Amino acid sequence: MFFIFSLSACVDEGKIINQEIMENASHHDCTETSAKSYQKTSSSSSNPNTPQQVFSVSDINGHWASFEMNYLISNNYASGYPDGTFKPNNFLTRAEFAAFISSILNPSPIRPAIEFPDVPTTHWAYNAIQKAYRGGFLSGYPNGTFQPTANLTRTQSLVAISNGLNLTGGDVARLSSYYDDASQLATWAKPSIANATINNLVANYPNKRNFRANENTTRGEVSVILYRALVKQNRATDYKNPYLITYDRMPLVVMYHEVLTNPIYGSDVSTPNFIEQMNFFKSQGYRTLSLDEFYEVVTNHAVVPQKSVLLTFDDGYIGNYTNALPILEQHNFKAAFFVHTGFVGTTGGSHSKMSWNQLRSIEANSLFEVESHTVNHGYLENMTPTQVQSELANSKATIESQLNKTCEYLAYPFGSYSEEVTRKAPTYFKIAFAVNFFGYKNAPANYSIPRIGIGKDLTTLALFRQRINR
């Protein structure tokens, strides 16, 4: 067989300029020959005058993973065999996989090195295996060995990348909703596979519903996984392979305040602009979501159309009752209204608030729902734990009493929250919404959901589309 190490290559008019030294090990001792190959590769690749082998890759076009393989090749991450092929359906050994990880992902060490008895320092992949191990991508077996010549399974490849990238967000209980053969997954691998799935690293060919946990993985399959790893590192565009298990983590969430004929504050939106924006969603085939539907997406990975939007309105302004609601009803659009209970029904000035009777009529409409925006609309991050609890508990209790409903959702005033807030919020609410990406680092995802603010500065549809990036 030939050992291929993806250390340096480029594409020029369909040709691969290979700067690697490849040796035929079929009639020689595998370890000795591979070690020589690795050493020669290391020395020759640093010498620009080293003679180069040139050959074509003839077996990629038409392959289901051709895009990813071509990307790795054209960006000097991978190369082919001397006979002009890439052999995308060939199995990959654990040592070869370590070489790919070392070259393509170049992991930083997170733990000390360990010596494997079956990987001597003279082994061709010694350095690559050490780098992959120290970076948290690969580990040995319970008996202390690495088994470098063993074929890599699909489970092993995805667990390695999932763990090495520290992926999160997966739900083991949902694996059977993705894979008909989820029962074949080993218990120890399920959390990592769930994380890999939710982060769009898994591609199943030819049947997307079959994970094939115990089958050996191929060079083509590994090319897809590594490409997706590059996407996670923002080193490649987010190409969606047709066989990729995709999940768009968050539908579009937009935040309005008051809809007025003549906007006053920056958060206001003119009625004509609001009509144009709602017409855009309608013409583009967007489906509006209820809060319960959105909750199912966030927590249970429910599948919704790609063009889905959650419309939210903060502060309970009267302008939304008189100007926004008729337009929403005309389009049969769902929407959520977050009110601060201490100001319901206040009048005077330019921004009066809806009354409880008006909020009851909104809640009675199956398209709309009223939820909590706290009591006094203060900065939660600056409050004491007692004040935070009072704002959350009392606003929930008042809405439930006044509207005869269960209040389960919260929007933070000003998008202001803290670690203390996100500790208390789950006691009262299913999820909570912020503004954009404000908040403390490592906030729980379900209690720091970002929203895109819409204001009077978006005077044209082009500006609106730019804001929502659609």
Secondary structure, 3 states (H helix, E strand, C coil): CECCCCCCEEEECCEEEECCCCCECCCCCHHHHHHHHHHHHHHHHCCCCCCCEEEECCCCCCCCCHHHHHHHHHCCCCCCCCCCCCCCCCECEHHHHHHHHHHHHCCCCCCCCCCCCCCCCCCCCHHHHHHHHHCCCCCCCCCCCCCCCCECEHHHHHHHHHHHCCCCCCCHHHHHHHCCCHHHCCHHHHHHHHHHHHCCCCECCCCCCCCCCCCECEHHHHHHHHHHHHHHCCCCCCCCCCCECCCCCCCEEEEECCEECCCCCCCCEEHHHHHHHHHHHHHCCCEECCHHHHHHHHHHCCCCCCCEEEEEEECCEHHHHHHHHHHHHHHCCCEEEEECHHHCCCCCCCCCECCHHHHHHHHHCCCEEEEECCCCCCCHHHCCHHHHHHHHHHHHHHHHHHHCCCCCEEECHHHCCCHHHHHHHHHHCCEEECCCCCCCCCCCHHHCECCEECCCCCCCHHHHHHHHCC
